[in-house]
Amino acid sequence: MSSFSSSFSRFVRELLAPPGEVCLTCGSKTKLVREWPGICRRCAEAIPWIMRPRCLYCGRGIGCPDCLRPDARQRSFIMNRSAVRYDEVMREWLAQYKYRGHERYASLIVQMLGQAFVRMQQEITYLQQHPGTRRGELWRPDLITYVPVSEARLAERGFNQAQVFAEGLGRLHRLPVAELLMRSMHTEKQSFKTRLERIQSMRNAFECIPENFRIYEMGGSGIDHAAPGRARILIIDDIYTTGGTINACAEAIRQYARQKVGADPEIYSLTWARS
């Protein structure tokens, strides 16, 4: 499309748009869609959803060499699912929120996570259903938690995006959210590291918060309906790259649960994007 045609098309959209409606992501003055807060139909249709993961372990939408590696067999979480592929457009959306403080992106991303969560529920329910049995209730986690950030990162940004996403998802689906983890050490930004450096830097990076964890002891007063020792915990983060961060969080939770509570919870993760 020529620059003239593009400019004329935008002019027409702006001319026909209701007063005051401006797309959050492309800046066009046009009619916004109902399903996704703040964006226009064209931007909504360009979202790179992961509808059918090729890798059933990490949820990647294309072939996944990471999960074929020997170290993948030692992971402490059952599966990850992600809403979208982390392409250049999604990278910009997250940067607008995470680094530039455009708070309106939060509700959009939470809504997208909510849809991915529903698909995850349906998939796990189907996988866990035994042949010849009637369909039961949808799978649900007993508790949502999130990847914590260091005090330095929190001071720098003013918020933890994973916490915002987790709390938003909890409100959407009426699920309890708890801060189970804290950073035991500050790590440098993962985007500048190799795969091996990411994994190594995450080892022993997290530990459980005892006073918070006790409220949600497996099969205790916090999760009364959970099978004793088998509570289902869902970890939320923004991006899944190598799985090192999610695995380190899952390992910290499982180790603490085994040592302090005598339980071994099932850990799942849901991230907004899969790189």
N, C-alpha and C positions, 0 to 999 in steps of 0.2 A: 504494500500500500504506500502511495506517495505521501510526502509530507503535507501536500495540499489536501488530499483526500482525508488523511487522518485529522487534520485541523478542521476541515468542514464537518466531518462526522462528529467530532467533539462539540462543535458549535451547535449542531442540530440537537444533540443530546441535552446540552445545557439549555437550549431554547425550550425544549419540551419538558424539562424537569420541573417537579414541584419546587416552590420557593424554599430555599434554605437547605436542600438535600445535596450534600457534597460527599462523594465517595472517599472514605478514609484512606484507601490504599492507592488510588490512581488520581485523586483530586478532581475528577470530573463532576460537574453539577448535573446530576442525573437521578432517575428513580432508583431507590435502594431496594434490595431484596429483604423479605421478611425473615428468612431463615438464618442469615448471617449478619449480625449487628454491624451497621456502618458501611457496608460495601455494595457495589452495584452488581448487576447481573453478569456483566462481562468479567469482572474480577472473580466472582463466585464460580463461574464456569471454568476458570483457569486454575483453580485449586488442584494441586497434584495429589489427590487422595490415594491412599494405599487401600484398595478395596479387597484385593486377594493377595495376601503375602506369598511370596515364593518360598521364603524361609519360615517354616512354622515355629522356629525357636525364637529368633530375634525380630520377626515381623517385617523383614526387608522386602520391598516390592520387586526386587530383581535378584539374580543369583548372588549367593552370599558365601564368599570364601572364609569369612571369619568363623562361622559356626562349624566348619569342617576341620578346624585346627584342634589338636589334642587338648589344649587348655580349655576349650569350650565345654568339654565333658565334665569339668570340675566346677562349673558355675553353680551358684547358690540360689538362683531363681528359676522358676519353671518356664516362663515365657515372657517376652516383651511384645507389645503391639504399639504401633504408632499411627497417628492420623494421616500424616502426609510425608511425601518425599521432600528432603531438604534441598530444594533447588534454589536458584538465585532469587526468585520472587519470595519464597518463604524465608530465605536468609534475611532479606530486606525487611520483611514484616517483623521478624523477631528482633532485629537490630533497632527498628523504630521504637519498639516497646522496651527492650532490655537495656539499651544503651542511651537512647535519646529521650526516654521518659514519656512517650506518647501513650498515656494510660488507656485510651479508648481501644487499643489493641487487645487488652486483657480480656474483655468480655467476648470478643470475636474468637480468640484462641481457646478460651474455656468452652465456648459453644462447640467448636470443632472437636475438642477433646471429648465432649459429651457424646457426640455422634460416634467417635471411634470407640468409646467405652461400650456403647450399645452393641456395636458389631463384635467387640471382644466378648461380651456376655453371651451373645448368641453362639459364637464359635466354641467357647469353652463348654457351654451347656451341651452342644451337639457332641463334642469330643468325649465328654464324660458320661454321656447317656449310654446305658447298656442296651444291647440289641434285644428287642422284644418288650421293652418297658415303655410305659406311657411317658409322655413329656411332662416333666415336673416344672418346678419354678426355675426361673433364670438364675444362673450363677451370679453370686454377688460377693464381693470381698467383705470381710467383717470390719475392716479398718483401712483407711487411706492414710498414708504418710508421704513424705516427700524428701528429696535430696536437699540437705542443708547447705548453706554457703558459710564461708568463714566470716568472722567479725569484720575483717578488712574489706571483703567484698560487699558485705551488707552496708558498711559505712559509705562505700564508694557509690553504690547504686541507690541505696535507701529502701530496698525491698529485695525479697527473694522470689524470683519469678515462679519457681517450682511450688512454693508455698501458696502463692496467689492462685495458680492453676489448680492445686489440690483442693483448696478451700472452695473454689468456684465449682469444681466437679462434685464435691461433697454436698453443696447446696442443691445442685441440679438433681442429684439422685438420692438425696436424703441419706447420706452415708457419713458415719463419724470420721473425723479427721484429727490426727494427733501428731505432735512433733516428737517422734521417737528417737531421732538421731541428732548428733551435733558433730561438727568438724573437730577432730582431734589435732589437726594441723592444717596450715594454710598451704594450698597448692597453686602453682602458677596456672595461667589460662591454658586449657587443654588444646585449643585450636592451633597452637604453635608446636605441638609435640607429635612425634611419631606414634604409631599404634603401640609399640612396646613401651615407650616412655609414658603413655597415658595409663596403661595397665599398671606399671610399676609405681607410678606416682600416687595411685589410688589405694594401694595396699596400706592398711591400717590408718586410712585417712578419716574414718568415722568411728564413733562409739555411741552406744545407747545412752539415753538420759534416764537414769534409774527411777526418779520420782514420776516421770511421765509413763515409763514402760510398766510400772507396777499397776497403774490404773487399768491397763489393758492386758493383764496377764492371760496367757492362753487358757481359755476355759474358765477364767475367773469372772469377777463381777463386771468387768468392762465388756466382755464378749460372751454373754451368757448363752447365746444360741450356737456358739461355735462348738464343733466336736472337740472334746478335751485334747489339748496338745496339737491340734491341727487347724488353728485359726488361719484364715486367708487374709494376707496383707498385700495391699496394692501400693507400690512406690510410684510417685509421679515425678517426672523431670521434663525439661524442655526438649532436649535432643539426645538421641541414642546414636553413638558413633561406634565405639568398640565394645560397649557393654561393661567396660571396666568400672565406671562409677556406680552403675546399678548393682553390679555384682559385689562391689565392696560394701555397699549399703546392706544388701541382702545377707552377706556373710556376717556383718556386725550384728544384725538382728537375730539371726539363727544361732550364732554363738552365745549371745547373751541369754536367749530363751532357753537353750539347752542347759546352760550352766546355772542360771538363777531360777528358772521356772520349771525345768524338766520337760520342756515342750519343744516341738520342732515345727514351726509354722510353715505354711505354704506361701512362698513369696512370688508375686507377679509384678510386672511393671507396665506402665502406660506412659508413653512420651508423645509430645506433640509432633515431633519430626524424627525421621530416620535418615541419617546421612548415607 
